[in-house]
């Protein structure tokens, strides 16, 4: 009888231990979410000064007062709610500057979505104004389908889009309108 009750207790402990063992999941992502709302950033950073390099040379420098990190999302991104200043350097270390009121950097695509009073100032004093502009860091390409105003030495061009390499050597205003100086 003693042997039988000892056997029942032993089997009960083993069954309980097996239940606990198989009910546990090793899901680190779920553990990370504990205490973080799905709508909240997983991190907040202030006074950002991030530099992107290629072969030891700085090719871009992003400066912002505040960054919200949403790396906990399926399509992760970083948000810059207080605006950004983005310096882009060419091979000769000429600096082109982009300023925007707001920006989002998408981690998977490496595209920066710049929004609100976007202003580009090139090293040779050309300027571009837009409400939204994208910078594809991998392709080193700037583009928008939003209205733009491009000011260069002696002329102002309005258009419904813009495409350019990061050095502004292949800059093109799309669907152009404006006042042009034509000589005979």
KAJO-V241766 format. One record per residue. N is the residue number from 1. RES is the residue in one small letter. PSI is psi in radians with two decimals (NA if undefined). NEAR is the number of other C-alpha atoms within 10 Angstrom. D_FIRST is the distance of its C-alpha to the first C-alpha in Angstrom with 2 decimals. Layout:
n=N res=RES psi=PSI near=NEAR d_first=D_FIRST
n=N res=RES psi=PSI near=NEAR d_first=D_FIRST
//
This chain:
n=1 res=x psi=-0.77 near=6 d_first=0.00
n=2 res=x psi=-0.72 near=7 d_first=3.81
n=3 res=x psi=-0.67 near=7 d_first=5.34
n=4 res=x psi=-0.78 near=9 d_first=5.03
n=5 res=x psi=-0.60 near=10 d_first=6.37
n=6 res=x psi=-0.68 near=11 d_first=8.59
n=7 res=x psi=-0.72 near=12 d_first=9.74
n=8 res=x psi=-0.77 near=12 d_first=10.69
n=9 res=x psi=-0.75 near=11 d_first=12.51
n=10 res=x psi=-0.78 near=12 d_first=14.16
n=11 res=x psi=-0.65 near=12 d_first=15.39
n=12 res=x psi=-0.75 near=12 d_first=16.60
n=13 res=x psi=-0.74 near=12 d_first=18.56
n=14 res=x psi=-0.76 near=12 d_first=20.04
n=15 res=x psi=-0.73 near=12 d_first=21.09
n=16 res=x psi=-0.78 near=11 d_first=22.67
n=17 res=x psi=-0.71 near=12 d_first=24.47
n=18 res=x psi=-0.68 near=11 d_first=25.78
n=19 res=x psi=-0.80 near=11 d_first=27.05
n=20 res=x psi=-0.74 near=10 d_first=28.89
n=21 res=x psi=-0.79 near=10 d_first=30.24
n=22 res=x psi=-0.25 near=8 d_first=31.70
n=23 res=x psi=-0.25 near=9 d_first=33.02
n=24 res=x psi=2.38 near=8 d_first=35.27
n=25 res=x psi=2.45 near=8 d_first=38.82
n=26 res=x psi=1.34 near=8 d_first=41.10
n=27 res=x psi=1.62 near=8 d_first=44.25
n=28 res=x psi=-0.62 near=8 d_first=46.63
n=29 res=x psi=-0.69 near=9 d_first=49.30
n=30 res=x psi=-0.68 near=9 d_first=47.06
n=31 res=x psi=-0.67 near=10 d_first=46.14
n=32 res=x psi=-0.56 near=11 d_first=49.89
n=33 res=x psi=-0.30 near=12 d_first=50.62
n=34 res=x psi=2.18 near=9 d_first=48.46
n=35 res=x psi=-0.06 near=8 d_first=50.94
n=36 res=x psi=2.07 near=13 d_first=53.89
n=37 res=x psi=2.59 near=10 d_first=55.22
n=38 res=x psi=-0.38 near=12 d_first=56.21
n=39 res=x psi=-0.04 near=9 d_first=59.77
n=40 res=x psi=2.62 near=13 d_first=60.06
n=41 res=x psi=2.66 near=18 d_first=61.24
n=42 res=x psi=-0.22 near=17 d_first=58.80
n=43 res=x psi=2.67 near=13 d_first=61.51
n=44 res=x psi=2.30 near=13 d_first=64.89
n=45 res=x psi=2.59 near=12 d_first=67.56
n=46 res=x psi=2.67 near=11 d_first=70.95
n=47 res=x psi=1.07 near=10 d_first=74.19
n=48 res=x psi=2.39 near=15 d_first=73.44
n=49 res=x psi=1.42 near=12 d_first=75.70
n=50 res=x psi=2.35 near=12 d_first=74.25
n=51 res=x psi=2.38 near=15 d_first=76.27
n=52 res=x psi=2.25 near=13 d_first=76.00
n=53 res=x psi=2.74 near=11 d_first=77.39
n=54 res=x psi=2.02 near=8 d_first=78.49
n=55 res=x psi=0.67 near=6 d_first=79.19
n=56 res=x psi=-0.05 near=7 d_first=79.31
n=57 res=x psi=2.32 near=13 d_first=81.84
n=58 res=x psi=2.16 near=16 d_first=81.05
n=59 res=x psi=-0.35 near=21 d_first=81.58
n=60 res=x psi=2.59 near=21 d_first=80.20
n=61 res=x psi=2.02 near=18 d_first=79.41
n=62 res=x psi=2.21 near=17 d_first=77.59
n=63 res=x psi=2.31 near=19 d_first=78.02
n=64 res=x psi=2.66 near=20 d_first=76.40
n=65 res=x psi=-0.55 near=15 d_first=75.58
n=66 res=x psi=2.46 near=17 d_first=72.14
n=67 res=x psi=2.35 near=24 d_first=69.63
n=68 res=x psi=2.16 near=18 d_first=66.52
n=69 res=x psi=1.99 near=19 d_first=64.02
n=70 res=x psi=0.82 near=21 d_first=62.23
n=71 res=x psi=-0.18 near=15 d_first=60.50
n=72 res=x psi=0.02 near=19 d_first=57.32
n=73 res=x psi=2.79 near=13 d_first=58.93
n=74 res=x psi=-0.77 near=7 d_first=58.69
n=75 res=x psi=1.52 near=11 d_first=62.47
n=76 res=x psi=2.64 near=14 d_first=62.75
n=77 res=x psi=2.89 near=21 d_first=65.94
n=78 res=x psi=2.36 near=19 d_first=67.56
n=79 res=x psi=2.45 near=20 d_first=69.71
n=80 res=x psi=1.48 near=23 d_first=72.73
n=81 res=x psi=-0.32 near=15 d_first=73.48
n=82 res=x psi=0.34 near=13 d_first=76.29
n=83 res=x psi=2.97 near=23 d_first=78.20
n=84 res=x psi=2.77 near=24 d_first=78.82
n=85 res=x psi=2.15 near=22 d_first=81.59
n=86 res=x psi=2.05 near=22 d_first=81.32
n=87 res=x psi=2.27 near=21 d_first=83.68
n=88 res=x psi=2.22 near=22 d_first=84.14
n=89 res=x psi=2.42 near=19 d_first=85.98
n=90 res=x psi=-3.04 near=16 d_first=87.92
n=91 res=x psi=-0.46 near=10 d_first=88.64
n=92 res=x psi=0.18 near=6 d_first=91.60
n=93 res=x psi=0.40 near=12 d_first=89.43
n=94 res=x psi=2.39 near=14 d_first=91.23
n=95 res=x psi=2.18 near=20 d_first=89.11
n=96 res=x psi=2.38 near=22 d_first=88.71
n=97 res=x psi=2.35 near=18 d_first=86.95
n=98 res=x psi=2.27 near=22 d_first=85.02
n=99 res=x psi=2.40 near=22 d_first=84.22
n=100 res=x psi=2.68 near=23 d_first=82.12
n=101 res=x psi=-0.42 near=18 d_first=80.74
n=102 res=x psi=2.61 near=20 d_first=77.28
n=103 res=x psi=2.69 near=26 d_first=75.45
n=104 res=x psi=2.29 near=20 d_first=72.26
n=105 res=x psi=2.02 near=21 d_first=71.27
n=106 res=x psi=2.08 near=18 d_first=69.02
n=107 res=x psi=-0.78 near=14 d_first=66.86
n=108 res=x psi=-0.64 near=9 d_first=66.35
n=109 res=x psi=-0.25 near=13 d_first=70.01
n=110 res=x psi=0.59 near=14 d_first=71.63
n=111 res=x psi=2.35 near=20 d_first=74.01
n=112 res=x psi=2.16 near=20 d_first=75.27
n=113 res=x psi=1.88 near=19 d_first=76.26
n=114 res=x psi=2.28 near=28 d_first=78.97
n=115 res=x psi=2.60 near=20 d_first=79.93
n=116 res=x psi=1.90 near=16 d_first=82.44
n=117 res=x psi=0.88 near=16 d_first=85.88
n=118 res=x psi=2.24 near=22 d_first=85.35
n=119 res=x psi=2.20 near=24 d_first=88.20
n=120 res=x psi=2.27 near=22 d_first=88.86
n=121 res=x psi=2.08 near=17 d_first=91.46
n=122 res=x psi=2.85 near=19 d_first=92.48
n=123 res=x psi=-0.42 near=16 d_first=93.94
n=124 res=x psi=0.40 near=12 d_first=97.35
n=125 res=x psi=0.30 near=11 d_first=97.33
n=126 res=x psi=2.66 near=14 d_first=96.39
n=127 res=x psi=2.61 near=19 d_first=94.08
n=128 res=x psi=2.34 near=20 d_first=91.87
n=129 res=x psi=2.35 near=20 d_first=90.62
n=130 res=x psi=2.85 near=24 d_first=87.79
n=131 res=x psi=-0.40 near=16 d_first=85.06
n=132 res=x psi=2.47 near=23 d_first=82.45
n=133 res=x psi=2.49 near=28 d_first=82.33
n=134 res=x psi=2.50 near=20 d_first=79.73
n=135 res=x psi=1.95 near=21 d_first=79.53
n=136 res=x psi=1.86 near=18 d_first=77.67
n=137 res=x psi=-0.55 near=16 d_first=77.01
n=138 res=x psi=-0.78 near=9 d_first=76.09
n=139 res=x psi=-0.13 near=11 d_first=79.26
n=140 res=x psi=0.93 near=14 d_first=81.24
n=141 res=x psi=2.39 near=18 d_first=82.69
n=142 res=x psi=2.43 near=20 d_first=83.62
n=143 res=x psi=2.75 near=19 d_first=83.98
n=144 res=x psi=2.71 near=21 d_first=84.16
n=145 res=x psi=0.20 near=17 d_first=85.28
n=146 res=x psi=2.81 near=14 d_first=86.19
n=147 res=x psi=2.47 near=19 d_first=89.79
n=148 res=x psi=2.75 near=24 d_first=91.18
n=149 res=x psi=2.18 near=21 d_first=94.34
n=150 res=x psi=2.11 near=21 d_first=95.42
n=151 res=x psi=2.20 near=16 d_first=98.16
n=152 res=x psi=3.06 near=14 d_first=99.92
n=153 res=x psi=1.77 near=9 d_first=103.27
n=154 res=x psi=-0.06 near=7 d_first=105.76
n=155 res=x psi=2.76 near=11 d_first=103.74
n=156 res=x psi=2.26 near=16 d_first=100.97
n=157 res=x psi=2.30 near=17 d_first=98.92
n=158 res=x psi=2.57 near=20 d_first=96.69
n=159 res=x psi=3.07 near=19 d_first=94.18
n=160 res=x psi=0.49 near=16 d_first=91.07
n=161 res=x psi=2.98 near=20 d_first=88.97
n=162 res=x psi=2.44 near=25 d_first=88.94
n=163 res=x psi=2.42 near=18 d_first=87.83
n=164 res=x psi=2.64 near=17 d_first=88.24
n=165 res=x psi=2.96 near=16 d_first=87.00
n=166 res=x psi=-0.32 near=21 d_first=85.86
n=167 res=x psi=-0.09 near=19 d_first=89.29
n=168 res=x psi=0.45 near=17 d_first=91.18
n=169 res=x psi=-0.34 near=8 d_first=93.39
n=170 res=x psi=0.67 near=10 d_first=92.37
n=171 res=x psi=2.35 near=16 d_first=92.33
n=172 res=x psi=2.16 near=16 d_first=93.11
n=173 res=x psi=2.29 near=22 d_first=93.48
n=174 res=x psi=2.56 near=18 d_first=92.67
n=175 res=x psi=1.14 near=12 d_first=94.78
n=176 res=x psi=2.49 near=16 d_first=97.48
n=177 res=x psi=2.77 near=13 d_first=99.87
n=178 res=x psi=-2.97 near=11 d_first=102.07
n=179 res=x psi=2.26 near=10 d_first=105.38
n=180 res=x psi=2.54 near=10 d_first=106.52
n=181 res=x psi=2.08 near=7 d_first=109.51
n=182 res=x psi=2.22 near=5 d_first=111.41
n=183 res=x psi=2.53 near=4 d_first=114.46
n=184 res=x psi=NA near=2 d_first=117.18
//
